[in-house]
Amino acid sequence: MNSFTGFLASTLLTLLYVGVLYIHPRSRPSAIVSRNDDDVIKTRVTAITLSSILSGALTAWILSNDGSISPEHALKSLRIWPIPPALELFRSSLLITGVLFIGPLVEKVVFSRGWKYLRADIEIALTGWIGRRNYIIGPLTEEFVFRVCIVSIELASGMSPLKAIFLSPLYFGTAHVHHAYEVYLVQPDALTFALLSSLFQFAFTTIFGWYATFLFLRTGSFWQPFIAHAFCNIMGVPKFGAKLDGPQWYMHAYNVLLVSGAIAFGALLFPLTKTPNAII
């Protein structure tokens, strides 16, 4: 497989992932029906699940059709099974990501209402379709398609692992640009805001994609980037420069934790993500 074929295949999987969100009338938000409407989410979940299964089948076929990998090995190369041991999984997903997000984690657990309430909030969220989408189905399907499938295709097409880390997440970032259209539907007089928010989401998801792709290649497993993705969705975007509720020192402590967490993350990234199944 050459690089152009890899590009076409990756583009096809990206279009398939986004396109099915709008293929059914009940899955399309409008000026009066939000993307957070339960019926919209449920219809989209069904469509995304089916498209992800199709993406996996297409990826296995593309890899085996290349001639260098048998169909059986093509399926194994998707890195879904086996699930890594619990300690390894925790160390190379939650622990290292928690180090990077130590600021938001402390803000939610210490500065706010505490771990018990955060856990309760998550459990309550998972009883509704918005929480299931944000914390389970979104991370699960996105990591499968944009990490497992697309990265596997790019590597098979001859792309180096380093290039795959920085270039393949562009598909992931691009797949979030359609949110500008959904924001515009709700706020048609806020086109500039829709475009700027979409640009920010493209940048943030692409940067996260660098990390998730690194985790996939470094651990050789789908499960680490999936868990890291779900955890990041729970934590949210770090509040750079935002004012926190509470004493003034909360904000100073939060900023210190953001910086120290980033430094510790850089120092611990390779040691904590070392696994025997690494692709690189």
Disulfide bonds with the S-S distance in Angstrom:
none
